[in-house]
Amino acid sequence: MSSDQQEPVKTICPYCGVGCGIKVQPGEEPGDVRFMPWGEAPVNEGRICIKGGAATEVVDHEDRLTEPRIKENGEFREASWEEAYEYVVDELERIREEYGPDAMGFFGSSKVMNEENYLLQKLARRYGTNNVDNCTRMCHASTVWALRTSLGAGAMTNSMRDLREEADVFWIQGANPGEQHPIANSQYFRQAVLEGATVIQVDPHANKTTRSFQIGDTERHQHLQLNPGTDIPLLNIVLKTILEHHEEHPEDGWIDEEFVAERTEGFDHLKATLEDFDKDAAAEECGVPLEAIERAAEQYATADNAAIFTGMGMSQHACGVDNVQNEINLALITGNLGRPGTGVNPLRGQNNVQGTCDVGAMPNVLPGYQLVDDDEARESVEDVWGFEIPDEPGLTNVEISYEAGDSIKGLYVMGENPVMSEPDANAVAERLADLEFTVVQDIFHTETADYADVILPATTWAERGGTVTNTDRRVQRMRGVGKVHENTRHDREILTEIGSRLFNEGFDFDDPEAIFEELRQVCPSYHGMTYDLLGEEGLHWPCYEPGDEGDPFLYEDEFETESGLGHIEGVEHTPPAETPDDEYPLILTTARLEEHYNTGTMSTRSPTLNKQTPENFVDVHPADAERYGIEDGEYVRLHSRRGEITLEARVTDDTKEGVVWTTPHFAAASANKLTNHVLDERAKIPEYKAAAAEIDVEVEPLGETADPTAED
């Protein structure tokens, strides 16, 4: 059958969390798949960014894992599936018998389906441990914590559609949708701006978002270019400005008194926290003129509908929970929650990071964010599963990595790459080498796979079906075109086989729909969904009963907290764990690029994407470049207390003086060899966004490309 006789398959882009629909056209040969636009796709209406258009390029890449591999005498050899399964099951049983179930750690993945993450966390808990986590720990754990405890759910409060139609002010702090969520930015946010919305952007680095709205020289755009790690002082200036104005002019309505009185708690705590707060000193610490921050406060407070967008620039700090809490404070005191065009909206970076959390692949919650130490919730899930669940939260993925070789003896990694994604990456690799047993289940031989004892070859996003949940809580179906390599297996097939061999029952599922049907029984917010009801449009959770259409925005009547009230809590500034000194006089901060994705496992293997940006670079302010004697395009050595990388310097005023900026995407020069592993003590998220650094010049370039996986 020729390719034009085969129907293209409608599925979801595997990259960022926007949830764009695309078509995959199968060809005559198994590996011959190509991208096609899906004009009626519900989120993106046919438009696609450069990553989505290039997504099929890696499906049949020459680096694909095609056979199981087992390490012998330090070298990998091919193995049969039977041998690999026996080895994995024997080692999992041995570790549990010798050390107990908490000696194993399990890593889920935001790059695989809801059904597969559901199976992995169920497998971990049947094994007897809550040591299961996913990469949201690296990006939005603090956001999830703050939103869940103060409002009720760890997700966007609003939908992209209602934000486009109703928001008057977009407060974008620590997020860069122009680069990291380009279709959301162009299709939704920019459309609102074209119709008159104002943008207030708070970020240490000028970027594509700064330039995308084409209103840079008007009163409808402000870029508050603050120093890294000073988000709390800046928001406290905003909050105190609003409080002061309300004291003098209550009739202006900058504070929604009725909303605060009827729907919130903690307002007095916020006022007490800010009573002696010095706005002038805080503005100096932020590196932003006080009058600019006060003007932004007025624009937000006087808007009919103001929406906050938050990202990793807020969450990836040791004070990440407090950062996001202060955004929640701002929304609550002004009444900007519970209706279209408002809210606090985390933009999720990977295509299923929201769903991976929703289905319980976290150490402290079961599916639907039910706490593992809540007896009633735990027992309701046990009734469906038929086994007891450990009643204390497990270790996060960063804590598991810290304990590798000590209390953690084994690790099961599905679709994650902690050697690249975790901070202080050199130390992570050293600790993984001390494990007694490691399984890596992936599509490519990642940097983490070097440390595996068994590698299990999985299928790609284009080859299988399931569901994913995008950044605004829309659950959508993915559909596959069939296997490219015969001896690879779907993640769900691998997990059901291992689970069935370990436990005899509870893991016998014929297809992803059967897994979803069980997920519905234990996840209240997904209970009303079925594959048929999802159709091609998908549904926003919460969807409690069949027939529910889902909620495009949350909290219209009450918050899902114990009291039913939104929680306000004043917070005070916590400086980054590392600040500049004589030895390391610069501050390093990191972010993603439009052309690449996460640890680069897929994107650096795409010829189209690699052509755009083939290697890593560091942005250096002109004043710093002059002081160090750095020429634009020159290679420099960037180092911190944890490691060093060599990369090209780009001299630009996109960054602030004293601040250097780079990316985590490239194995040969990964920023995470330098980043700090200090954690937010509640959410356990690392402080990627601020580390002390230094630059050396006069180093040898790495050659034509700094990434060994890159194609010509």
Disulfide bonds with the S-S distance in Angstrom:
none
